[in-house]
Amino acid sequence: MADEPAAAAGDSHDYPTIDPTSFDVVLCGTGLPESVLAAACAAAGMTVLHVDPSPFYGSLYSSIPLPSLQSFLSPNPSPSSSTAAGAPPSYSHTVVDLHRRGVYSEVETSGTVPEPARRFTVDIVGPRVLYCADEAVDLLLRSGGSHHVEFKSVDGGSLLYWEGGLYPVPDSKGAIFRDTTLKLLEKNALYKFFNLVKAHIAATSAPADEMVEGDAAAMISKEHLDRPFVEFLTQQGLSPKMRAVVLYAIAMADYDQDGPDPSDKLITTREGIQTIALYSASIGRFANAEGAFIYPMYGHGELPQAFCRCAAVKGALYVLRMPVAALLLDEEKKHFVGARLASGQDILCKQLIIDPSYKIPTLDVPFDNPGSKFPRKVARGICIFSKSVKQGSSNVLVVFPPKSLEEEQVAAVRLLQLSSNLAVCPPGTFMAYLSTPCTDASAGKQSIRKAIDALFSPQDSDGSEGHLETTSESTDHVKPTLIWSCVYVQEITQETSGPLLSCPMPDENLDYRNILESTKKLFAGIYPDEEFLPKKSAPVYADDDSDSAE
């Protein structure tokens, strides 16, 4: 990792004194949303203090050495309240103790980590990619953060797990005609569908004063756009397998779209086409990136660091190893006006934003309020193995549609394989991240285990390793042997607004679109008259090149 733009506090007996003691914005936690907000606030001319209790950047969005994973997922209880109680009293404000919530649960590991274990870097938010044309990439380019992080493409593209085999995802005209696993009727139907969507995207993207009669005719009707996407795909003559390709491997639907019972989790045609448009725009955006997806070298923890650097250039002050022990409340105005640090120092601010792993003390509801009527979870998995799941490819995405692993599977499982060319594992080994959204932890973990069993042979095999049918190849592909794995469940709580702001947690999605949209709304609520990370805010670099993924 690159050099850190921060002062790192020492041990618990050697906290630095922060000067000044008043800021426009104080942020606790260096997760991606907090780091983007810090960069945006600093670019808007605000004074910013950004602290983190950990000795590294990223919070819930970190990339950490594998030996540190267990302690990260199962941390010791926070000593915040006792630290706050031992500090001098605040005579002008009420001191409200701050406590950490348990974000991870159901942690299970198996196998033995290969040595040296520290050469494996683990993403806490995996699996996660960036579309070449998405908001995260645009923000990195606009802010100058792209000069602090390198990317490589997911060169193996995407695979669909279907009827016990892996099939290449035909996501472009060329891919459709190169695919030897598709029947002629499937190719024709898929090709016609992509042409229809392409014409609609072109028509809706044209300025109103430049639209011609043919553009209006090419647009999909509002009636169809508001209907479930699966109905539109069926109407276009797509087979069940091709519908699965479009729904789960391109439009990235999470939940079963083709079941007998209507669901409020059905995506509309409008939503599906929006993701297809992003997917299509991402292919070919960067000359040195194959496919639609890119991944940061050294892991996703590099992204918060990149935005922190941008904020630091604009004057933001950073202090790591500095927990926030309590909040300062103005009882008369019913407003949080600052934070008490673990050092005992009180810092005042106009706006306080805290990491979502803290329980949010509010003014009108109990302290331990869960914050959401609908608890959301995501089951995640991490694997280490010695051979690619797709011969000849280093990095590849695998999608398991609902019911492809077992009848009880209600949501898609996604697996992202990464290789040593991303500097996340030693040569000769691979890592994979898996995730699936769930409301029941046991069901989510069961889906993750089923996906692992489908792709990998156990390490204690008797030597006659299992075979995974890969219809893109002329011969069966021997399953890679699983060396080590970890399965766990992450809670997802909603971001908060009002007198105390909290940023969004890592969600169940493959990308950062929803997280960044929530972050932009938070910024607009604080500074409605300021532009969010304008391009003019980026430092000027002599080697600026916006056409490269690296």
Secondary structure, DSSP 8 states (H G I E B T S, - for coil): -----SEE--STT-----SSSEEEEEEE--SHHHHHHHHHHHHTT--EEEE-SSSSS-GGG-EEEGGGHHHHHS-----HHHHHHHS---SSSEEEE--B---EEEEEEEE---SSGGG-EEETT-S--EETTSHHHHHHHHHTGGGG--EEE-TT-EEEEETTEEEE---SHHHHHH-TTS-HHHHHHHHHHHHHHHHHHHHHHS-GGG--HHHHHHS--HHHHTSBHHHHHHHTT--HHHHHIIIIIIS---B-SSSSS--TT--BHHHHHHHHHHHHHHTTSSTT--SSEEEETT-TTHHHHHHHHHHHHTT-EEEES--EEEEEEETTTTEEEEEEETTS-EEEEEEEEE-TTB----SSS-TT--S-SS-EEEEEEEEEESS-SSTT-SSEEEEE-TTSS-TT--B-EEEEEE-GGGTSS-TT-EEEEEEEEESSHHHHHHHHHHHHHHH-B-TT--S---EEEETTSSS-EE--BEEEEEEEEEEE---B-SSSEE-----SSSSSHHHHHHHHHHHHHH-TTS-SS-GGGS---TT--TT---
